[in-house]
Amino acid sequence: MENKLKYRLITGKDDANFCKRISELLDEGYKLYESPSCTFNGQDVIVAQAVILNECDNLDIGFKRTVKENF
């Protein structure tokens, strides 16, 4: 059995390929975690979306709090 990461941050150019990557992860049992982020690099919109495995519904609240405090 493949050992999947519980948390992943997917980044890339905001295009159909990025949407396909996220859709494939959703089909594999991941779910969106929080809102996406985006920026502009002077040429393209770059997006980031965190995903977690559905089995990680109880992601440690300390992790979530630490991430928000540090950014």
C-alpha positions as CSV (number, residue, x, y, z in Angstrom):
1,M,0.0,0.0,0.0
2,E,1.3,3.5,-0.9
3,N,2.1,5.7,2.0
4,K,0.4,9.0,1.2
5,L,1.4,12.3,2.8
6,K,-1.3,13.6,5.1
7,Y,-0.6,17.2,4.1
8,R,0.5,18.6,0.7
9,L,0.9,22.1,-0.6
10,I,0.4,22.2,-4.4
11,T,1.7,25.3,-6.2
12,G,1.8,26.3,-9.9
13,K,0.7,28.5,-12.7
14,D,-3.1,29.1,-12.5
15,D,-4.2,27.1,-15.5
16,A,-6.1,24.0,-16.5
17,N,-3.1,21.8,-15.5
18,F,-3.1,23.1,-12.0
19,C,-6.9,22.5,-11.7
20,K,-6.4,19.0,-13.0
21,R,-3.7,18.3,-10.4
22,I,-6.0,19.4,-7.6
23,S,-8.9,17.4,-9.0
24,E,-6.8,14.3,-9.2
25,L,-5.8,14.7,-5.5
26,L,-9.5,15.1,-4.6
27,D,-10.2,11.9,-6.4
28,E,-7.4,10.2,-4.4
29,G,-9.0,11.0,-1.1
30,Y,-7.6,14.5,-0.3
31,K,-9.7,17.4,0.5
32,L,-9.1,21.2,0.3
33,Y,-7.5,22.7,3.4
34,E,-8.2,26.4,4.0
35,S,-8.4,28.9,1.1
36,P,-6.0,29.0,-1.8
37,S,-3.4,31.7,-2.1
38,C,-2.3,33.5,-5.3
39,T,0.3,36.0,-6.4
40,F,1.5,37.5,-9.7
41,N,5.1,36.9,-10.8
42,G,5.0,39.6,-13.6
43,Q,3.8,37.2,-16.2
44,D,1.5,34.6,-14.7
45,V,-0.8,34.2,-11.7
46,I,0.8,31.6,-9.4
47,V,-1.5,29.7,-7.0
48,A,-1.1,27.5,-3.9
49,Q,-3.6,25.1,-2.4
50,A,-3.1,23.0,0.6
51,V,-4.8,19.6,0.7
52,I,-5.1,17.0,3.5
53,L,-6.2,13.4,3.4
54,N,-9.9,13.0,4.4
55,E,-8.7,10.8,7.3
56,C,-6.9,13.8,8.8
57,D,-10.1,15.7,9.7
58,N,-8.7,16.2,13.2
59,L,-5.5,17.9,12.1
60,D,-3.7,19.1,15.2
61,I,-5.2,22.5,16.1
62,G,-1.7,23.5,17.4
63,F,-0.3,23.1,13.9
64,K,-3.1,25.3,12.5
65,R,-2.6,27.9,15.2
66,T,1.2,28.0,14.7
67,V,0.9,28.4,10.9
68,K,-1.5,31.3,11.3
69,E,0.7,33.0,13.9
70,N,3.8,32.7,11.8
71,F,2.4,34.2,8.6
